[in-house]
Amino acid sequence: MQFKNDLILRAAKGEDIERYPVWLMRQAGRILPEYRAVRAKLSGFKELVETPERAAEVTVQPVDLLGVDAAIIFSDILVVPEAMGLEYQMLEAKGPWFEKTIRSVDDMKNIDVTIDVEDRLGYVLEAIRLTNKELDGRVPLIGFAGAPWTIFCYMVEGKGSKTFSESRKILYTNPTLAHELLSRITDVTIQYLKAQVKAGAHMLQIFDSWAGILGTEQYAEFGMKYLEKIANELNEVPLTIFSKGAITSVPAIAKLNCNTIGLDWNMDIVETRKIIGESRTIQGNLDPCVLYAAHSEVEKQTIRLMDSFTSKRHIVNLGHGVYPDVDPEKVKTFIKTVKDYELRF
């Protein structure tokens, strides 16, 4: 496919770029009044995710309104456990909640053994197709999924948590069950991501939001093992792996079959580059709270971030999703600063 702007694809592949590409995690969301207007017409978050026309509409909004270099399909990582038979609700001001959880061998009966991913998650695939029609080649579209470990956490805990102690407990008390559930999640995730590519996703990102709650050895056993399996199955489009908080696992992540490594704001760009070398692209990692500062400070900190780069292999982003109460004008300052920055290489 021919793009009017393919900067992010070239950066991910290590090809020449004339400037750094920029986008934001959670860019299609509550920072935009236009998004809130669309959501106000629906019953809630889940209806928006499950209505392809509306999901496509809010996916394109940041491209039109903010000028980002990529769109990311509006969806949720929890569509995977729901497709597996574990239905969730998104409670206002509380977050996700599952009526049923997986904490024992007997609980595994709550998960469907075989599923048709393209059927159960067809609404996401249709949203991808509709989004590409609307984008008309202006920028690439990113598809995504949650990493098996992060999905495991929600399926075991049944909700968000500061510690995910129930999830971590199983790793010690029943590692066989943990691996069985992680394997099932992994198989569905591979099918889902391949279906996204088939539907028209030009890049993929895996979000391991809770990677940082495990130690290095446990993450290697219960996180990295399954990320490696996914990465080895996905070779058609550039792949980004974002393991939030997994600072000590960066050397291992750098060995995965991926194009780009996402960094949170606690990870040092210079030190990370020394570890991974020039064979991978780095994505990130401005502190999202910088966007609360004055416009001049947003500009200063964004330039400071890019001044720390030692190669062209970078995609500029935040170190986490943009916070919902951030002023969109500050986001525009961030994006403009990236676009105006002159490469030194």
Secondary structure, 3 states (H helix, E strand, C coil): CCCCCCHHHHHHHCCCCCCCCECCCCCCCCCCHHHHHHHHCCCCHHHHHCCHHHHHHHHHHHHHHCCCCCEECCCCCCHHHHHCCCCEEEECCCEEEECCCCCCCHHHHHCCCCCCHHHHCHHHHHHHHHHHHHHCCCCCEEEEEECHHHHHHHHHHCECCCCCHHHHHHHHHCHHHHHHHHHHHHHHHHHHHHHHHHHCCCEEEEEECCHHHCCHHHHHHHHHHHHHHHHHHCCCCCEEEEECCCHHHHHHHCCCCCCEEECCCCCCHHHHHHHHCCCCEEEEEECHHHHHCCHHHHHHHHHHHHHCCCCCCEEEEECCCCCCCCCHHHHHHHHHHHHHCCCCC
